[in-house]
Amino acid sequence: MHGAENQPTEAAFEPLLHFEMEMGAFLSDWNHCDQLSTFMARMISHNRTDPIRHSNFFSSALNELLEVSFRSGSPDGRIGCAVYRWGPTERVELTFPCPPGQRQFYREAVSKTRDADAHARYLDSISTDLAPSREAVLLDLSINFDADVRLDESDPPSIRLVVDLPLEGVVR
């Protein structure tokens, strides 16, 4: 956990939106990532200080997360995405099937978002990768969106990425 003492209690987050979909249907078209992120961003951004800016930031961040699950490529099970709000922070809980062989990758990738060399690792990955890796995406969220990224493995064969995005405070 990234500074659990700094995290608000779970009860403080209020539910905004939730969707579920068969993973096979989700994987049938790469455009689902963009379509879902755009729709969800518009739905939750209407009452923010700058709704268009917030929608753009949220859509970008959620699209990246959805692409991470898309790249996991496991067609069995369901993908679920829930969005919660607490003050200036949106929490995204993305649940998707994860083959046992990929669990260690996600543990390490999430852990690296909190390492002292995260920024250097991120710059290296974006300068050498032709397409952003799943690790680079998680680092991007942590560095460019000031996101706190956590992993919950309590419901095998799925994993849940929990990402707190303080988008109202992001200045870019």
C-alpha positions as CSV (number, residue, x, y, z in Angstrom):
1,M,0.0,0.0,0.0
2,H,1.1,3.5,-0.7
3,G,0.8,5.4,2.5
4,A,-2.3,3.7,3.9
5,E,-2.4,6.3,6.7
6,N,-3.0,9.0,4.0
7,Q,-5.9,7.1,2.4
8,P,-9.4,8.2,3.4
9,T,-11.6,5.5,4.8
10,E,-13.3,3.3,2.3
11,A,-16.7,4.5,3.5
12,A,-15.8,8.1,2.4
13,F,-15.8,7.1,-1.3
14,E,-19.3,7.4,-2.8
15,P,-20.2,5.2,-5.8
16,L,-20.7,7.0,-9.1
17,L,-20.8,4.4,-11.9
18,H,-20.3,0.7,-12.5
19,F,-20.2,-1.5,-15.5
20,E,-19.6,-5.2,-16.1
21,M,-19.1,-7.1,-19.4
22,E,-18.1,-10.5,-20.5
23,M,-14.4,-10.4,-21.1
24,G,-14.7,-12.2,-24.5
25,A,-17.0,-9.4,-25.7
26,F,-14.7,-6.7,-24.4
27,L,-11.7,-8.3,-26.1
28,S,-13.6,-8.5,-29.4
29,D,-12.9,-4.9,-30.3
30,W,-10.0,-2.6,-29.2
31,N,-12.3,0.3,-29.6
32,H,-14.2,-0.8,-26.5
33,C,-11.4,0.8,-24.4
34,D,-12.0,4.2,-25.9
35,Q,-15.8,4.0,-26.1
36,L,-16.2,3.0,-22.4
37,S,-13.7,5.5,-21.1
38,T,-15.2,8.3,-23.1
39,F,-18.8,7.5,-21.9
40,M,-17.8,7.0,-18.3
41,A,-15.8,10.2,-18.3
42,R,-18.7,12.2,-19.6
43,M,-21.0,10.7,-17.1
44,I,-18.9,11.5,-14.0
45,S,-17.5,14.9,-15.0
46,H,-20.6,17.1,-15.3
47,N,-20.3,18.6,-11.8
48,R,-16.5,19.2,-11.6
49,T,-14.9,22.6,-11.6
50,D,-14.0,22.3,-15.3
51,P,-16.1,19.4,-16.7
52,I,-14.4,19.2,-20.1
53,R,-10.9,19.2,-18.6
54,H,-11.9,16.7,-16.0
55,S,-13.5,14.5,-18.6
56,N,-10.4,14.6,-20.8
57,F,-8.1,13.6,-18.0
58,F,-10.4,10.9,-16.7
59,S,-11.0,9.5,-20.1
60,S,-7.3,9.3,-20.8
61,A,-6.5,7.6,-17.5
62,L,-9.4,5.1,-17.7
63,N,-8.6,4.3,-21.3
64,E,-5.0,3.4,-20.3
65,L,-6.3,1.2,-17.5
66,L,-8.8,-0.5,-19.8
67,E,-6.0,-1.2,-22.3
68,V,-4.0,-2.8,-19.5
69,S,-6.8,-5.3,-19.0
70,F,-7.2,-5.7,-22.8
71,R,-3.6,-6.7,-23.1
72,S,-4.0,-9.3,-20.4
73,G,-6.0,-11.1,-23.1
74,S,-7.8,-13.7,-21.0
75,P,-11.2,-14.1,-22.6
76,D,-12.7,-16.1,-19.7
77,G,-14.7,-14.3,-17.0
78,R,-15.9,-10.8,-16.7
79,I,-14.4,-7.3,-16.6
80,G,-15.9,-4.9,-14.2
81,C,-15.2,-1.2,-13.6
82,A,-16.5,0.9,-10.7
83,V,-15.9,4.6,-10.2
84,Y,-16.2,6.2,-6.8
85,R,-15.6,9.8,-5.6
86,W,-14.2,11.3,-2.5
87,G,-13.6,15.1,-2.7
88,P,-11.1,15.8,-5.5
89,T,-10.3,12.1,-6.0
90,E,-11.9,9.6,-8.4
91,R,-11.3,6.0,-7.5
92,V,-11.3,3.4,-10.3
93,E,-11.6,-0.3,-9.4
94,L,-10.9,-2.3,-12.5
95,T,-11.5,-6.1,-12.1
96,F,-10.5,-8.5,-14.8
97,P,-9.4,-12.2,-15.2
98,C,-5.7,-12.7,-14.7
99,P,-4.0,-15.9,-15.6
100,P,-1.8,-17.2,-12.7
101,G,1.4,-16.6,-14.7
102,Q,0.6,-12.9,-14.9
103,R,-0.1,-12.2,-11.3
104,Q,3.6,-11.7,-10.4
105,F,4.0,-9.3,-13.3
106,Y,1.1,-7.1,-11.8
107,R,2.5,-7.3,-8.3
108,E,5.9,-6.1,-9.5
109,A,4.5,-3.5,-11.9
110,V,2.3,-2.0,-9.2
111,S,5.1,-2.0,-6.7
112,K,7.3,-0.2,-9.2
113,T,4.9,2.8,-9.2
114,R,6.1,3.6,-5.7
115,D,9.8,3.0,-6.2
116,A,12.2,5.9,-5.9
117,D,13.3,5.4,-9.5
118,A,9.8,5.3,-10.9
119,H,10.2,8.5,-12.9
120,A,13.5,7.4,-14.4
121,R,12.0,3.9,-15.2
122,Y,9.0,5.6,-16.8
123,L,11.2,7.9,-19.0
124,D,13.3,4.9,-20.0
125,S,10.2,2.9,-21.0
126,I,8.6,5.6,-23.1
127,S,11.9,6.3,-24.9
128,T,12.6,2.7,-25.8
129,D,9.2,1.0,-26.2
130,L,7.3,1.3,-29.5
131,A,4.0,0.8,-27.7
132,P,3.6,1.5,-24.0
133,S,3.9,-1.6,-21.9
134,R,1.4,-2.4,-19.2
135,E,4.1,-1.4,-16.7
136,A,4.7,1.9,-18.5
137,V,1.0,2.6,-18.4
138,L,0.8,2.1,-14.6
139,L,3.9,4.3,-14.2
140,D,2.3,7.0,-16.4
141,L,-0.7,7.0,-14.2
142,S,1.4,7.3,-11.0
143,I,3.7,10.0,-12.4
144,N,1.5,12.1,-14.7
145,F,-1.8,11.8,-12.9
146,D,-0.4,11.6,-9.3
147,A,-2.3,8.4,-9.0
148,D,-2.0,5.9,-6.2
149,V,-2.1,2.4,-7.7
150,R,-2.8,-0.7,-5.7
151,L,-3.5,-4.3,-6.4
152,D,-6.1,-6.6,-4.9
153,E,-5.8,-10.3,-5.5
154,S,-8.5,-11.5,-3.1
155,D,-10.8,-12.9,-5.7
156,P,-8.9,-15.4,-8.0
157,P,-8.9,-15.9,-10.9
158,S,-9.4,-12.1,-11.2
159,I,-7.4,-9.2,-10.0
160,R,-8.5,-5.7,-9.1
161,L,-6.5,-2.6,-9.8
162,V,-7.5,0.2,-7.5
163,V,-6.4,3.6,-8.8
164,D,-7.0,6.8,-7.0
165,L,-6.9,9.8,-9.3
166,P,-6.8,13.2,-7.7
167,L,-7.8,14.9,-11.0
168,E,-9.2,18.1,-9.6
169,G,-5.8,18.9,-8.3
170,V,-3.7,17.9,-11.3
171,V,-2.2,20.9,-13.0
172,R,-0.9,20.2,-16.6
